[in-house]
Amino acid sequence: MSLWEGFLWGVLGGFFAELLGWFKLRYIAPDDHPDWMSTKYYWIVTCLMMLAGGMLVVAYMRSQVNVSSIMALNVGASAPLILGALVNQAPPIPIGKID
């Protein structure tokens, strides 16, 4: 699989994760949908997270990990969890003094 193809599979996985969120709202009347669904901020963050899923797949592939299409979908869908785990593993930076 090429890096480009892996990226697209990862983006598709991120889309599927978002689709699940929308699927859960299917029994709610359109007038009762959450207000955040219509904000630009929500859609920008949603698109960025889908792109991040694709970039994570590319990172895996560039690290010599053999990535299948189903694994790329999984990584793309799991992007928020993976990124959250990476951030939580970063060592704390001590606050210094300014003289």
NUVEXKE-576019 format. One record per atom (N, C-alpha, C): x, y, z; residue in three letters; residue number from 1. Coordinates in nm, 3 decimals, decimal comma, padded with zeros to 5 digits. Example, Ala and Ser with C-alpha at 12.3 -4.5 7.8 and 13.67 -1.06 7.14 Angstrom:
<rs>
<xx->01,319	yy->-00,569	zz->00,780	code->Ala	pos->1>
<xx->01,230	yy->-00,450	zz->00,780	code->Ala	pos->1>
<xx->01,320	yy->-00,330	zz->00,780	code->Ala	pos->1>
<xx->01,285	yy->-00,225	zz->00,708	code->Ser	pos->2>
<xx->01,367	yy->-00,106	zz->00,714	code->Ser	pos->2>
<xx->01,290	yy->00,003	zz->00,787	code->Ser	pos->2>
</rs>
This chain:
<rs>
<xx->00,085	yy->-00,116	zz->00,000	code->Met	pos->1>
<xx->00,000	yy->00,000	zz->00,000	code->Met	pos->1>
<xx->00,091	yy->00,123	zz->00,000	code->Met	pos->1>
<xx->00,056	yy->00,222	zz->-00,081	code->Ser	pos->2>
<xx->00,134	yy->00,345	zz->-00,087	code->Ser	pos->2>
<xx->00,099	yy->00,434	zz->00,033	code->Ser	pos->2>
<xx->00,185	yy->00,531	zz->00,060	code->Leu	pos->3>
<xx->00,157	yy->00,624	zz->00,170	code->Leu	pos->3>
<xx->00,027	yy->00,700	zz->00,146	code->Leu	pos->3>
<xx->00,005	yy->00,738	zz->00,020	code->Trp	pos->4>
<xx->-00,116	yy->00,812	zz->-00,014	code->Trp	pos->4>
<xx->-00,241	yy->00,727	zz->00,012	code->Trp	pos->4>
<xx->-00,234	yy->00,601	zz->-00,028	code->Glu	pos->5>
<xx->-00,348	yy->00,511	zz->-00,006	code->Glu	pos->5>
<xx->-00,370	yy->00,491	zz->00,144	code->Glu	pos->5>
<xx->-00,263	yy->00,471	zz->00,219	code->Gly	pos->6>
<xx->-00,276	yy->00,457	zz->00,364	code->Gly	pos->6>
<xx->-00,337	yy->00,580	zz->00,428	code->Gly	pos->6>
<xx->-00,294	yy->00,698	zz->00,381	code->Phe	pos->7>
<xx->-00,350	yy->00,824	zz->00,432	code->Phe	pos->7>
<xx->-00,501	yy->00,827	zz->00,408	code->Phe	pos->7>
<xx->-00,542	yy->00,792	zz->00,287	code->Leu	pos->8>
<xx->-00,686	yy->00,795	zz->00,255	code->Leu	pos->8>
<xx->-00,765	yy->00,695	zz->00,338	code->Leu	pos->8>
<xx->-00,710	yy->00,575	zz->00,361	code->Trp	pos->9>
<xx->-00,777	yy->00,477	zz->00,447	code->Trp	pos->9>
<xx->-00,792	yy->00,533	zz->00,589	code->Trp	pos->9>
<xx->-00,687	yy->00,600	zz->00,637	code->Gly	pos->10>
<xx->-00,693	yy->00,659	zz->00,771	code->Gly	pos->10>
<xx->-00,797	yy->00,769	zz->00,782	code->Gly	pos->10>
<xx->-00,805	yy->00,853	zz->00,680	code->Val	pos->11>
<xx->-00,907	yy->00,959	zz->00,677	code->Val	pos->11>
<xx->-01,046	yy->00,896	zz->00,675	code->Val	pos->11>
<xx->-01,063	yy->00,791	zz->00,597	code->Leu	pos->12>
<xx->-01,191	yy->00,721	zz->00,592	code->Leu	pos->12>
<xx->-01,227	yy->00,663	zz->00,729	code->Leu	pos->12>
<xx->-01,128	yy->00,609	zz->00,799	code->Gly	pos->13>
<xx->-01,153	yy->00,559	zz->00,934	code->Gly	pos->13>
<xx->-01,200	yy->00,670	zz->01,027	code->Gly	pos->13>
<xx->-01,137	yy->00,788	zz->01,016	code->Gly	pos->14>
<xx->-01,181	yy->00,903	zz->01,095	code->Gly	pos->14>
<xx->-01,323	yy->00,944	zz->01,060	code->Gly	pos->14>
<xx->-01,356	yy->00,937	zz->00,931	code->Phe	pos->15>
<xx->-01,493	yy->00,967	zz->00,888	code->Phe	pos->15>
<xx->-01,591	yy->00,867	zz->00,948	code->Phe	pos->15>
<xx->-01,555	yy->00,739	zz->00,948	code->Phe	pos->16>
<xx->-01,643	yy->00,637	zz->01,006	code->Phe	pos->16>
<xx->-01,667	yy->00,662	zz->01,154	code->Phe	pos->16>
<xx->-01,563	yy->00,706	zz->01,225	code->Ala	pos->17>
<xx->-01,579	yy->00,736	zz->01,368	code->Ala	pos->17>
<xx->-01,679	yy->00,851	zz->01,387	code->Ala	pos->17>
<xx->-01,669	yy->00,954	zz->01,303	code->Glu	pos->18>
<xx->-01,764	yy->01,065	zz->01,309	code->Glu	pos->18>
<xx->-01,905	yy->01,019	zz->01,271	code->Glu	pos->18>
<xx->-01,912	yy->00,934	zz->01,171	code->Leu	pos->19>
<xx->-02,041	yy->00,881	zz->01,126	code->Leu	pos->19>
<xx->-02,112	yy->00,809	zz->01,240	code->Leu	pos->19>
<xx->-02,038	yy->00,739	zz->01,323	code->Leu	pos->20>
<xx->-02,097	yy->00,672	zz->01,438	code->Leu	pos->20>
<xx->-02,162	yy->00,774	zz->01,532	code->Leu	pos->20>
<xx->-02,094	yy->00,887	zz->01,554	code->Gly	pos->21>
<xx->-02,152	yy->00,992	zz->01,638	code->Gly	pos->21>
<xx->-02,281	yy->01,046	zz->01,580	code->Gly	pos->21>
<xx->-02,283	yy->01,067	zz->01,449	code->Trp	pos->22>
<xx->-02,405	yy->01,115	zz->01,383	code->Trp	pos->22>
<xx->-02,514	yy->01,008	zz->01,387	code->Trp	pos->22>
<xx->-02,473	yy->00,882	zz->01,373	code->Phe	pos->23>
<xx->-02,567	yy->00,770	zz->01,376	code->Phe	pos->23>
<xx->-02,642	yy->00,766	zz->01,510	code->Phe	pos->23>
<xx->-02,572	yy->00,799	zz->01,617	code->Lys	pos->24>
<xx->-02,635	yy->00,797	zz->01,750	code->Lys	pos->24>
<xx->-02,742	yy->00,905	zz->01,764	code->Lys	pos->24>
<xx->-02,737	yy->01,005	zz->01,677	code->Leu	pos->25>
<xx->-02,834	yy->01,115	zz->01,684	code->Leu	pos->25>
<xx->-02,955	yy->01,093	zz->01,592	code->Leu	pos->25>
<xx->-02,967	yy->00,977	zz->01,532	code->Arg	pos->26>
<xx->-03,068	yy->00,954	zz->01,429	code->Arg	pos->26>
<xx->-03,211	yy->00,960	zz->01,480	code->Arg	pos->26>
<xx->-03,233	yy->00,937	zz->01,607	code->Tyr	pos->27>
<xx->-03,370	yy->00,939	zz->01,660	code->Tyr	pos->27>
<xx->-03,406	yy->01,074	zz->01,721	code->Tyr	pos->27>
<xx->-03,317	yy->01,170	zz->01,709	code->Ile	pos->28>
<xx->-03,343	yy->01,303	zz->01,760	code->Ile	pos->28>
<xx->-03,397	yy->01,389	zz->01,645	code->Ile	pos->28>
<xx->-03,503	yy->01,461	zz->01,670	code->Ala	pos->29>
<xx->-03,561	yy->01,549	zz->01,567	code->Ala	pos->29>
<xx->-03,457	yy->01,652	zz->01,526	code->Ala	pos->29>
<xx->-03,452	yy->01,687	zz->01,398	code->Pro	pos->30>
<xx->-03,352	yy->01,785	zz->01,351	code->Pro	pos->30>
<xx->-03,352	yy->01,916	zz->01,429	code->Pro	pos->30>
<xx->-03,468	yy->01,960	zz->01,473	code->Asp	pos->31>
<xx->-03,474	yy->02,085	zz->01,551	code->Asp	pos->31>
<xx->-03,412	yy->02,069	zz->01,690	code->Asp	pos->31>
<xx->-03,399	yy->01,946	zz->01,737	code->Asp	pos->32>
<xx->-03,344	yy->01,920	zz->01,869	code->Asp	pos->32>
<xx->-03,197	yy->01,878	zz->01,865	code->Asp	pos->32>
<xx->-03,136	yy->01,878	zz->01,748	code->His	pos->33>
<xx->-02,994	yy->01,842	zz->01,739	code->His	pos->33>
<xx->-02,910	yy->01,941	zz->01,820	code->His	pos->33>
<xx->-02,798	yy->01,895	zz->01,873	code->Pro	pos->34>
<xx->-02,714	yy->01,986	zz->01,952	code->Pro	pos->34>
<xx->-02,669	yy->02,107	zz->01,868	code->Pro	pos->34>
<xx->-02,662	yy->02,222	zz->01,932	code->Asp	pos->35>
<xx->-02,622	yy->02,344	zz->01,862	code->Asp	pos->35>
<xx->-02,480	yy->02,335	zz->01,807	code->Asp	pos->35>
<xx->-02,392	yy->02,261	zz->01,875	code->Trp	pos->36>
<xx->-02,253	yy->02,254	zz->01,832	code->Trp	pos->36>
<xx->-02,237	yy->02,190	zz->01,695	code->Trp	pos->36>
<xx->-02,337	yy->02,113	zz->01,651	code->Met	pos->37>
<xx->-02,327	yy->02,047	zz->01,520	code->Met	pos->37>
<xx->-02,325	yy->02,147	zz->01,404	code->Met	pos->37>
<xx->-02,374	yy->02,266	zz->01,427	code->Ser	pos->38>
<xx->-02,381	yy->02,363	zz->01,319	code->Ser	pos->38>
<xx->-02,274	yy->02,472	zz->01,330	code->Ser	pos->38>
<xx->-02,178	yy->02,455	zz->01,420	code->Thr	pos->39>
<xx->-02,074	yy->02,557	zz->01,433	code->Thr	pos->39>
<xx->-01,956	yy->02,526	zz->01,340	code->Thr	pos->39>
<xx->-01,891	yy->02,630	zz->01,294	code->Lys	pos->40>
<xx->-01,771	yy->02,613	zz->01,211	code->Lys	pos->40>
<xx->-01,661	yy->02,543	zz->01,290	code->Lys	pos->40>
<xx->-01,649	yy->02,578	zz->01,417	code->Tyr	pos->41>
<xx->-01,546	yy->02,518	zz->01,502	code->Tyr	pos->41>
<xx->-01,558	yy->02,366	zz->01,503	code->Tyr	pos->41>
<xx->-01,678	yy->02,317	zz->01,521	code->Tyr	pos->42>
<xx->-01,699	yy->02,172	zz->01,524	code->Tyr	pos->42>
<xx->-01,653	yy->02,107	zz->01,393	code->Tyr	pos->42>
<xx->-01,692	yy->02,166	zz->01,281	code->Trp	pos->43>
<xx->-01,658	yy->02,106	zz->01,152	code->Trp	pos->43>
<xx->-01,509	yy->02,117	zz->01,121	code->Trp	pos->43>
<xx->-01,446	yy->02,226	zz->01,163	code->Ile	pos->44>
<xx->-01,302	yy->02,239	zz->01,143	code->Ile	pos->44>
<xx->-01,228	yy->02,135	zz->01,224	code->Ile	pos->44>
<xx->-01,263	yy->02,120	zz->01,352	code->Val	pos->45>
<xx->-01,198	yy->02,021	zz->01,438	code->Val	pos->45>
<xx->-01,226	yy->01,880	zz->01,387	code->Val	pos->45>
<xx->-01,346	yy->01,854	zz->01,341	code->Thr	pos->46>
<xx->-01,380	yy->01,723	zz->01,286	code->Thr	pos->46>
<xx->-01,294	yy->01,691	zz->01,165	code->Thr	pos->46>
<xx->-01,281	yy->01,785	zz->01,074	code->Cys	pos->47>
<xx->-01,198	yy->01,763	zz->00,954	code->Cys	pos->47>
<xx->-01,051	yy->01,747	zz->00,991	code->Cys	pos->47>
<xx->-01,003	yy->01,827	zz->01,086	code->Leu	pos->48>
<xx->-00,863	yy->01,814	zz->01,128	code->Leu	pos->48>
<xx->-00,836	yy->01,678	zz->01,194	code->Leu	pos->48>
<xx->-00,932	yy->01,629	zz->01,271	code->Met	pos->49>
<xx->-00,913	yy->01,499	zz->01,335	code->Met	pos->49>
<xx->-00,915	yy->01,387	zz->01,232	code->Met	pos->49>
<xx->-00,996	yy->01,399	zz->01,130	code->Met	pos->50>
<xx->-00,997	yy->01,299	zz->01,023	code->Met	pos->50>
<xx->-00,863	yy->01,301	zz->00,949	code->Met	pos->50>
<xx->-00,810	yy->01,420	zz->00,923	code->Leu	pos->51>
<xx->-00,678	yy->01,431	zz->00,859	code->Leu	pos->51>
<xx->-00,569	yy->01,376	zz->00,950	code->Leu	pos->51>
<xx->-00,583	yy->01,398	zz->01,080	code->Ala	pos->52>
<xx->-00,486	yy->01,344	zz->01,176	code->Ala	pos->52>
<xx->-00,487	yy->01,192	zz->01,171	code->Ala	pos->52>
<xx->-00,602	yy->01,131	zz->01,153	code->Gly	pos->53>
<xx->-00,609	yy->00,985	zz->01,139	code->Gly	pos->53>
<xx->-00,528	yy->00,938	zz->01,020	code->Gly	pos->53>
<xx->-00,538	yy->01,010	zz->00,909	code->Gly	pos->54>
<xx->-00,459	yy->00,977	zz->00,791	code->Gly	pos->54>
<xx->-00,310	yy->00,994	zz->00,816	code->Gly	pos->54>
<xx->-00,274	yy->01,101	zz->00,885	code->Met	pos->55>
<xx->-00,132	yy->01,126	zz->00,914	code->Met	pos->55>
<xx->-00,075	yy->01,021	zz->01,010	code->Met	pos->55>
<xx->-00,156	yy->00,974	zz->01,104	code->Leu	pos->56>
<xx->-00,109	yy->00,868	zz->01,194	code->Leu	pos->56>
<xx->-00,080	yy->00,740	zz->01,116	code->Leu	pos->56>
<xx->-00,163	yy->00,709	zz->01,019	code->Val	pos->57>
<xx->-00,138	yy->00,591	zz->00,935	code->Val	pos->57>
<xx->-00,006	yy->00,608	zz->00,860	code->Val	pos->57>
<xx->00,016	yy->00,727	zz->00,805	code->Val	pos->58>
<xx->00,142	yy->00,754	zz->00,734	code->Val	pos->58>
<xx->00,260	yy->00,740	zz->00,831	code->Val	pos->58>
<xx->00,245	yy->00,788	zz->00,953	code->Ala	pos->59>
<xx->00,353	yy->00,774	zz->01,052	code->Ala	pos->59>
<xx->00,383	yy->00,627	zz->01,080	code->Ala	pos->59>
<xx->00,278	yy->00,546	zz->01,096	code->Tyr	pos->60>
<xx->00,297	yy->00,403	zz->01,115	code->Tyr	pos->60>
<xx->00,373	yy->00,343	zz->00,996	code->Tyr	pos->60>
<xx->00,330	yy->00,378	zz->00,876	code->Met	pos->61>
<xx->00,391	yy->00,320	zz->00,756	code->Met	pos->61>
<xx->00,537	yy->00,365	zz->00,742	code->Met	pos->61>
<xx->00,564	yy->00,492	zz->00,774	code->Arg	pos->62>
<xx->00,702	yy->00,542	zz->00,766	code->Arg	pos->62>
<xx->00,791	yy->00,480	zz->00,873	code->Arg	pos->62>
<xx->00,729	yy->00,424	zz->00,976	code->Ser	pos->63>
<xx->00,803	yy->00,356	zz->01,083	code->Ser	pos->63>
<xx->00,823	yy->00,208	zz->01,052	code->Ser	pos->63>
<xx->00,801	yy->00,171	zz->00,928	code->Gln	pos->64>
<xx->00,819	yy->00,034	zz->00,880	code->Gln	pos->64>
<xx->00,718	yy->-00,064	zz->00,938	code->Gln	pos->64>
<xx->00,602	yy->-00,015	zz->00,980	code->Val	pos->65>
<xx->00,494	yy->-00,102	zz->01,026	code->Val	pos->65>
<xx->00,414	yy->-00,142	zz->00,903	code->Val	pos->65>
<xx->00,392	yy->-00,272	zz->00,887	code->Asn	pos->66>
<xx->00,312	yy->-00,321	zz->00,776	code->Asn	pos->66>
<xx->00,165	yy->-00,295	zz->00,806	code->Asn	pos->66>
<xx->00,104	yy->-00,202	zz->00,734	code->Val	pos->67>
<xx->-00,032	yy->-00,159	zz->00,762	code->Val	pos->67>
<xx->-00,125	yy->-00,210	zz->00,653	code->Val	pos->67>
<xx->-00,226	yy->-00,285	zz->00,694	code->Ser	pos->68>
<xx->-00,329	yy->-00,330	zz->00,599	code->Ser	pos->68>
<xx->-00,439	yy->-00,224	zz->00,595	code->Ser	pos->68>
<xx->-00,529	yy->-00,238	zz->00,501	code->Ser	pos->69>
<xx->-00,636	yy->-00,139	zz->00,489	code->Ser	pos->69>
<xx->-00,727	yy->-00,139	zz->00,613	code->Ser	pos->69>
<xx->-00,756	yy->-00,255	zz->00,669	code->Ile	pos->70>
<xx->-00,842	yy->-00,259	zz->00,788	code->Ile	pos->70>
<xx->-00,771	yy->-00,198	zz->00,908	code->Ile	pos->70>
<xx->-00,639	yy->-00,218	zz->00,917	code->Met	pos->71>
<xx->-00,564	yy->-00,156	zz->01,027	code->Met	pos->71>
<xx->-00,560	yy->-00,005	zz->01,009	code->Met	pos->71>
<xx->-00,548	yy->00,042	zz->00,883	code->Ala	pos->72>
<xx->-00,548	yy->00,186	zz->00,857	code->Ala	pos->72>
<xx->-00,682	yy->00,247	zz->00,895	code->Ala	pos->72>
<xx->-00,792	yy->00,178	zz->00,865	code->Leu	pos->73>
<xx->-00,924	yy->00,225	zz->00,908	code->Leu	pos->73>
<xx->-00,932	yy->00,236	zz->01,060	code->Leu	pos->73>
<xx->-00,880	yy->00,134	zz->01,128	code->Asn	pos->74>
<xx->-00,882	yy->00,131	zz->01,273	code->Asn	pos->74>
<xx->-00,799	yy->00,245	zz->01,332	code->Asn	pos->74>
<xx->-00,680	yy->00,266	zz->01,278	code->Val	pos->75>
<xx->-00,594	yy->00,374	zz->01,328	code->Val	pos->75>
<xx->-00,662	yy->00,509	zz->01,305	code->Val	pos->75>
<xx->-00,721	yy->00,528	zz->01,187	code->Gly	pos->76>
<xx->-00,790	yy->00,653	zz->01,157	code->Gly	pos->76>
<xx->-00,907	yy->00,678	zz->01,251	code->Gly	pos->76>
<xx->-00,982	yy->00,575	zz->01,279	code->Ala	pos->77>
<xx->-01,097	yy->00,589	zz->01,370	code->Ala	pos->77>
<xx->-01,053	yy->00,612	zz->01,513	code->Ala	pos->77>
<xx->-00,935	yy->00,561	zz->01,547	code->Ser	pos->78>
<xx->-00,883	yy->00,573	zz->01,684	code->Ser	pos->78>
<xx->-00,796	yy->00,696	zz->01,705	code->Ser	pos->78>
<xx->-00,786	yy->00,781	zz->01,606	code->Ala	pos->79>
<xx->-00,695	yy->00,896	zz->01,613	code->Ala	pos->79>
<xx->-00,710	yy->00,978	zz->01,742	code->Ala	pos->79>
<xx->-00,832	yy->01,013	zz->01,786	code->Pro	pos->80>
<xx->-00,842	yy->01,091	zz->01,910	code->Pro	pos->80>
<xx->-00,783	yy->01,018	zz->02,030	code->Pro	pos->80>
<xx->-00,805	yy->00,886	zz->02,037	code->Leu	pos->81>
<xx->-00,751	yy->00,808	zz->02,149	code->Leu	pos->81>
<xx->-00,599	yy->00,799	zz->02,142	code->Leu	pos->81>
<xx->-00,546	yy->00,775	zz->02,022	code->Ile	pos->82>
<xx->-00,401	yy->00,763	zz->02,005	code->Ile	pos->82>
<xx->-00,332	yy->00,895	zz->02,039	code->Ile	pos->82>
<xx->-00,385	yy->01,005	zz->01,986	code->Leu	pos->83>
<xx->-00,325	yy->01,135	zz->02,013	code->Leu	pos->83>
<xx->-00,335	yy->01,171	zz->02,161	code->Leu	pos->83>
<xx->-00,448	yy->01,138	zz->02,223	code->Gly	pos->84>
<xx->-00,464	yy->01,163	zz->02,367	code->Gly	pos->84>
<xx->-00,363	yy->01,084	zz->02,448	code->Gly	pos->84>
<xx->-00,339	yy->00,959	zz->02,409	code->Ala	pos->85>
<xx->-00,241	yy->00,877	zz->02,481	code->Ala	pos->85>
<xx->-00,100	yy->00,932	zz->02,464	code->Ala	pos->85>
<xx->-00,068	yy->00,981	zz->02,344	code->Leu	pos->86>
<xx->00,064	yy->01,039	zz->02,321	code->Leu	pos->86>
<xx->00,086	yy->01,163	zz->02,407	code->Leu	pos->86>
<xx->-00,016	yy->01,246	zz->02,416	code->Val	pos->87>
<xx->-00,005	yy->01,368	zz->02,496	code->Val	pos->87>
<xx->00,009	yy->01,334	zz->02,644	code->Val	pos->87>
<xx->-00,066	yy->01,235	zz->02,690	code->Asn	pos->88>
<xx->-00,060	yy->01,198	zz->02,832	code->Asn	pos->88>
<xx->00,072	yy->01,132	zz->02,870	code->Asn	pos->88>
<xx->00,145	yy->01,078	zz->02,773	code->Gln	pos->89>
<xx->00,272	yy->01,013	zz->02,802	code->Gln	pos->89>
<xx->00,389	yy->01,111	zz->02,805	code->Gln	pos->89>
<xx->00,366	yy->01,232	zz->02,759	code->Ala	pos->90>
<xx->00,474	yy->01,331	zz->02,758	code->Ala	pos->90>
<xx->00,513	yy->01,364	zz->02,902	code->Ala	pos->90>
<xx->00,644	yy->01,369	zz->02,930	code->Pro	pos->91>
<xx->00,685	yy->01,400	zz->03,066	code->Pro	pos->91>
<xx->00,649	yy->01,544	zz->03,101	code->Pro	pos->91>
<xx->00,612	yy->01,567	zz->03,226	code->Pro	pos->92>
<xx->00,577	yy->01,704	zz->03,266	code->Pro	pos->92>
<xx->00,701	yy->01,793	zz->03,262	code->Pro	pos->92>
<xx->00,681	yy->01,915	zz->03,222	code->Ile	pos->93>
<xx->00,790	yy->02,012	zz->03,217	code->Ile	pos->93>
<xx->00,781	yy->02,097	zz->03,343	code->Ile	pos->93>
<xx->00,889	yy->02,098	zz->03,423	code->Pro	pos->94>
<xx->00,882	yy->02,177	zz->03,546	code->Pro	pos->94>
<xx->00,876	yy->02,327	zz->03,513	code->Pro	pos->94>
<xx->00,802	yy->02,396	zz->03,595	code->Ile	pos->95>
<xx->00,791	yy->02,540	zz->03,578	code->Ile	pos->95>
<xx->00,916	yy->02,604	zz->03,636	code->Ile	pos->95>
<xx->00,982	yy->02,682	zz->03,556	code->Gly	pos->96>
<xx->01,105	yy->02,747	zz->03,602	code->Gly	pos->96>
<xx->01,079	yy->02,885	zz->03,658	code->Gly	pos->96>
<xx->01,184	yy->02,941	zz->03,712	code->Lys	pos->97>
<xx->01,175	yy->03,077	zz->03,767	code->Lys	pos->97>
<xx->01,233	yy->03,174	zz->03,666	code->Lys	pos->97>
<xx->01,174	yy->03,288	zz->03,662	code->Ile	pos->98>
<xx->01,227	yy->03,396	zz->03,578	code->Ile	pos->98>
<xx->01,297	yy->03,493	zz->03,669	code->Ile	pos->98>
<xx->01,425	yy->03,514	zz->03,643	code->Asp	pos->99>
<xx->01,503	yy->03,606	zz->03,729	code->Asp	pos->99>
<xx->01,500	yy->03,747	zz->03,677	code->Asp	pos->99>
</rs>
